[in-house]
Amino acid sequence: MPFFSKLFLAAVIVTFGLRIWLALRQMRHVWQHRDQPPEAFAAEITLTEHRKAADYTLAKMRTALVQLAIEMGVLLALTLGGGLQRLHDALAGRLDGPLLLGTGFLLALMALLSASELPVALYRQFRVEARFGFNRQTLAGFFGDLIKQSLLGLMLGGPLILAVLWLMAAMGELWWLYVWLTWMGFNLLMLAIYPTVIAPLFNKFTPLDDASLRSRIEGLLKRCGFAAQGVFVMDGSRRSSHGNAYFTGLGAARRIVFFDTLLKQLAPDEIEAVLAHELGHYRLKHVAKRIALLAAFSLGLLFVLAQLKAAPWFYQDLGMAVQSDAAALALFLLVSPVFLFPLTPVMSLYSRKHEFEADAYAARQADARQLVAALVKLYRDNATTLTPDPIYSLFYDSHPKATERIGRLHANNEIPAQA
């Protein structure tokens, strides 16, 4: 077996082995603490609610283990098993020209990967989510969303892939820089049009009609110096009973969105505190920092791809006899996550840092006690485990553990323990 084949296989074994070990740790830790809520939550979270959160987490983790096995099998089948080459051969006789063939090849690969995820997605939605009372989606609605997502991906992804392949062929040794500029421009365009063009394809957005709550929110926006196109309510209850809130868009297209389920879960003071947290991400430039990080990271990855693209062993050692721009992109998209997995805890740590900062901002702009009350309700109503495994949390959690987050809000704002 060639050297890079051995290196890749070893990386797959280590990465997926680590992911499975982390999942098993999470399951064991949650199970061991199933019968005792953390002391800080004993007054707000009943034992029944705590057990439900534990059982929900365990069910999701069992599903994740199946998904991991499928993901690893598909990855190895497509690379070392020669699946990518067979897919390319099947299309080569039907599509003429390198650009058309390359675009069709990459779109077919994405369709194949999506199809491999479909069984687990169906099970998760209609068995796991339904079992714990969260699913509001119908089977017809699920496949309706899937069709719309596929058509949207074809309409947006097809031209983008075609443009990238053209740049790779036409722009000489600096093609990766032109591709990076195109990629970043595409991402910024998606951020700008998502609220008004893409999101309404999947959900209904109506202006917030609660005059008292709207007045409270407008006062918060004024204090925070945030100008938005409007405050909208999204019919999230069509698919799930989980609640959330977010702001989206760029420039004049910015808007604030509440799930209708969230408005039913929280009191006005609590909604204001949750929104203050979301606004904190904007005021503290977290969104701009993440876009800058994405820009730097993607530039680095494209530079690495440029080096690999010219190396025959990159194709041959990963099961591809054809050396082409599309083949290089396909292999890189499949292989790079395996080698980049060690960065996962670094990115998670960066995200948790931002969440703590947004909490602190919210505590200055709204009532910290109301933010604590809102978080406790959301943990309870969304069946979020209060006892994650520390190492699993270190790797994966984009938000701080509940005990750490609530504890810091208590300590920094002198909130009594039973607030």
N, C-alpha and C positions, 0 to 999 in steps of 0.2 A: 504494500500500500504506500503511495507517495507520501512525502512528509506532511504537506498541508492537509491531506486527507486525514492523517493520523491526528494532527493538531486540532482540526475541526471536530473530529469525532470525540477527542478527549474533552474539548470545550463543551460539546453538547452534553456529555455524560456528567461533567462537573456542574454545569449550569442547571440542567434539569434535575440532577440529583440534589442540588442545593435548594431549588424551588420546592421540590417534594418534601425535603427535610423541614423546610420552613413551614409548609402547610401542615405537616404532621405535628410540629411543635405547637402551632396555633390551635389545632384541634385538641391536643392533649391539655394545654393550659386552660382553654375555655371550659373544657369538660371538668377539670379539677376544681374550677371556681364556680361551677354552675349553681351550687346550692347556697352561695353566700355573696350577696351584693357587696361592693366596696363600702366601707363604713361611711364615707362621705356622701353616699347616695342612699343610705338605708332609710332615711325619712321620706324620700321622694319616689324611689323605685321599689315596688313590692317584689317579693320573692318570685311570684308568678311571672311578673314582667321580666325579671332578670333571667329566669329560666327560658322564657320565650326567646330572648335575645341570644342566649347561648345556643339554643337548639337551631335558631335561624342561621347563626354563624356556622355551626357544624354542618348544616345542610348545604350551605353555599361552598364550604371548603371541600366537601365530598364531591360536589359537582366540579369544582376547580381542579381536583386531582384527575378526574376523567378528562377534562379539557387539556390538562398538561400532557397526558398520555397521547391524546390525539394530535396535539400540536407537535410533539417530538416525533411521532410516527410519520406525519406528513412532511416535516422538515427533512428527515433522513431519506424518505422515499423520493422527494423531489431533487435532492442533491446527490448524495452518494448512491442512491438507488437508480439514478438516471431518469427520473420522472420529468424533469425540466427539458431534457433533450428530446424525449418522446413527445412532449407537448409541442415543442418547436417543430419537430418533424411533421406532426399532424397538421400544423398550420402552414408550413412552408409550401405545400403544393396548392394551397387555396388562396393565398394572399401574395400579390406581386409587389416587388420593390421593398427595400430594407426598411423604409419608414412605415409603410402600411403593415408589413409583417411584424416589425418590432412593436408597434402600437397594439396590434391584435394579440401578440404574444403576452405582453404585460397585462392587458385587460383580461385575457383568459386566465392568467395566473391569479389575479386578484379575485376573479369569480370563483376559481377553484378553492382558494383559501377561505373565502366567505362561505362556500358550500360546506366545507369541512367543519365550520363553526356552527352551522345551522342546527344540528341535532341537540347540541348542548344548550344553545340559546332557547330553543323550544322547551326543553326540559326545565331550564331555569325559570322561564316565565310562567309556564302553565302547571308546573308541579311544585317547585320550591316557593316561588312568590305567591302562588295560589294557596298553598298549604298554610302559609302564615298570614293570609288575609290581605296581602298587598297588591295582588294582581287585579287590575280592572280592564285588562286588554282582552279583546276577543281574538279568536283565531283568524277571522277575516281581517280584523284591524292589523294584526301582526304581519300578515302577508301583504296587506296593502301598504304598510310602512316599508316593508322590504322591497317591494316593487318600486316605490317612489325613490328610496335610497339608491337602488340600482340604476334607475334612469338618470338620477341626478349625478351619480358617480360617473356614468358614461358621458353625460353632457359636459361635465366639468373636467373629469379626469382624462377623457380621450384627447381633447385639444392640448391639455397640459403635457401629457406624455409625448404627443406628436411634436410639440415645440421643444421639449427637452431633447428628444432624439435628434431633431434637426440641428440644435445648437451643438450637441456632442459631435456631430459629423462635420459641421461647417465652420466652427470657431477655433480650430487649431488646438494648440496645447493649453490655452486658457479657457477652454470650453466650460470648465467647472465653475469659473467665476461668473460667466454669463448665465449658466444654469442656476447658480445661487441667487443672482439678481432676479431672475424670473420666478424662482420659487418663493422668495420673500415678497415680491410684488403680488403673487397669487395669494399668499397668506393674508396680506394686508387687505386685499380686495375682498376676500371671504369674510374677514372681520367687519368690513364696512357694510357689506350687503346682507350678512346673515340675519340681522333683526327684521328687516323689511322684505326680503326676497325669499330666503331659504326657510327660516323658522316657521312662517305662516303656512308653508306647504304641509306641515305636520301637526300644527296646533292652532287653536283659535286664540287670538289675543284681543282682549277688550279693555278699554280704559277703566281704571279703578273708579267705581261709582260710590264708594263710601266717602262722603264729603268730609266727615270728621277725621278719618284716617288719612285721606289725601292731604288735608290741611296740615296734619302732624308731619307727614312725610315732606311736604313742601318746606316746612320750617326747618327740618333736618337738612334738606338739600341746600338751603340758603346758608345755614351755619357752616356746612362743609364746603361751600363754594363749588357745588356740583351742578352743572346745567345738563338737563336731560330732555329728550324729545317728549317724554311722557312716562307715566307710571301705568303699567299694564298688568292684567291678570291672565295667566295662561291656564288652559283647561287640562292641567296635569292629571286630574282625576280620571281622564279617559283611559289612561294606561296603568296608573299606580296610585296607591294611597300615600306614598312617600311625599313629604313636603320639601320645598326648597325655595330659594330666592336668588336672583343674580342680576347683574347689570351687564349689558352687552353693547357692542357696536363701537364705532370710532367717530370722533368729531360730532357733527350735528345729528348723526344717526344714533347716538347713545340713548338707551332706554333702560328703565328699571322694570324687572319682571318678577311677579310673585306667582307661585303655583297657587291655584285655588285651594288646594289641600292645606297649604301653610296658613292661609288666612283663617281657616277653620280651626287649626291647631293652636294658634297663638293669640294672645290678647294684644290690643293696640300698642301698649308700652313695649311689649316683647318684640313685636314686628319692627318697631322703630329701632330697637337695639340691634336686631339682626341686620337690618338694612345699614345701620351705622358701621357694622363690621364689613359688609360688602363694599361700602364707600371707602372704608379704610384702605382696601386694596388699591383703589384708584388714587386716593390722595397721597399714599405712600409710594406711588409709582411702581407697584408690584407688577402690574400688567406690562408696563414699558420695560421693566427689568427682565421679565420672562420672554418678551419678544426679542430683546437684545441677546439673551442667552440662547434662544432658539437660533438666532441669526449666526452667532459665533459657532455654535455646535454644528449646525448644518454646513457652514462653510468648511469647517475642519473635516467633516465626513466626506464632503464632495472632493476635497483635496486628496484624501486617502483613496477614494474611488478612482480618481484620475491615475494614481500610481498603479492600482491593481488592474485597471482596464487594459493596460499595455503588457501585462504579465500573462503569458500563455498558461502557466501552471495554475493560475487562479481559476481558469475555466476547466482545465483538464482534471485537476484534483478534486473538483466539486461536481464531476459527472457531466460536463458539457463539452461536446466535441466542437461545437460552433463557437467561434470567438466574434462577438458583435457587441454593439453598444447596448442593445436591449438585454442580451444575455448578462452583460456586466451589471446592469441595473438590477435585474432579477436576482442574481446571486447575492449581490450586496444587500439588497432588502431582506433576503432570507437569512443571511449569515451574520450580518452585523449585530443584531440584537443578542446573539449568543455571546459575543465577545464584549458587548457593552453592559451586560447585566451587572457587573461589579459596581457600576456607577449608580445603580438604583438607590441605595441608601443615601448617597450624596444628594441626589435630586429630591428625595423625600425629606431629608433634613432641611434643605433650602425652602421647600414648601411649608414645612412646619414652622420655620422661623417667620415666614410671612404671616401665617395664621396667628401666631402669638402677637405680632405687631399690629395686625388688624383688630384683634381683641382689645389691645391697649388703646388703640385709637377710638374704638366704639365706646369704651368706658369713659373717655373724655367728652364724647359728643352726646352720649345718652346715659341712661341709668345702668350701671354695671350689674346691679342686682337683677334687672329685667333681662339682661343678656344671659346671666346664669340661669334664670328661670326658663328662658326660651331654649337654651341648650339642653337642659335636663328634659324638657318636654320632647324635644326632637330626638334625643337619645332613646327615650322611652317609646315614643310613637313609631320611630323607624326601626326599633329593635336592634339598636347598635350595641355591640358587646362592650361592656365596661371593663372587661378583664382580658384584653388581648395579650398574647405572648410578647414580652419585651423585645426579643430579637426579631420576630416577625414584624412587629410594629416599626422597629428601627429601619427595616428594609423597605416596607411597603406603604406605611401610613403617611398620606399627604397632610393629615390633620393630627394635632397632638392627641395623645390618649385623653380620655374624658377626665380621669382623675388629675392629670397634670394641668389640663386647660382650666378646669373649674378651680383647682387649687391655686393657680396663679392669679386668676381673677379675684378670688377671695383675699389672697395675701396683698396684692397690689392696690386693692381698693377698700381694704379694711371692712370686708363684708363678713358678718357673723357666719359661723360654720353652717347654721341651719337656715341661711337666707334662701 
